[in-house]
Amino acid sequence: MIAYLKGKLAYKDRTQVIIDVNGVGYECKISLQTFDALKEGEEAIKLFTHLQIKEDAHTLVGFSDLNEKNMFLDLISVSGVGLSTALVMLSSFSAEEIRAGIANENVTMIQSIKGIGSKTAQRIILELKDKSKKDSLLANVDLPKGSSSLVRQEALAALVTLGIPKSSAEKSIDLILKNNPSCSIEDLIKLALR
């Protein structure tokens, strides 16, 4: 899996970029949020990526930050929401706005996005509302240094990679962070494995 690309910005338009990484050009689809985050004249860039492999195409999607990437991954996990629809959603609203809309069950806001009907909007809210509410609460809590949601996300990814079911890992991590909010990633993983 390609986690991120770091290199020279060779080409940029509103839907894609080409990043030259040591002489190899990687084409990445992007949202308007990422397009706006890339400054004009900026040569060296870093984009977090997701590689989607289908039998007829390999598509690399780039994101300016992990929050946007995680929202994208949540969106494409919903039945009926594909790569293009998720990028349109992230082009219409920021990841935080989408997460808040889902957490508040704002069907009208989600449905206002081009290509999203009422059934799809309701399915997105139904499937993601608990996760969005939890993420919104974690984002609003002023955590001490070293206990950001990034620490939680990295520990969760490591535990899932080790074969721990995602729901069990989330419960363990949340309990550990509640009791010890300044826990490092390494300690968090060790404690969750006990």
Protein Blocks (a to p, Z undefined) as FASTA:
>chain_A
ZZbdcdddfbdcfkbccddeehiacdddddfklmmmpcghiabdcddddddddfkbccdd
ddfbfklmmmmmmmmmpghiafklmmmmmmmpcfklmmmmmmnopaklmmmpghiafklm
mmmmmmmmmmmmmmmmmmmpccdehiafklmmmmmmmmmmnopafklmmmmmmmmmmmmm
mbcfklmmmmmmZZ
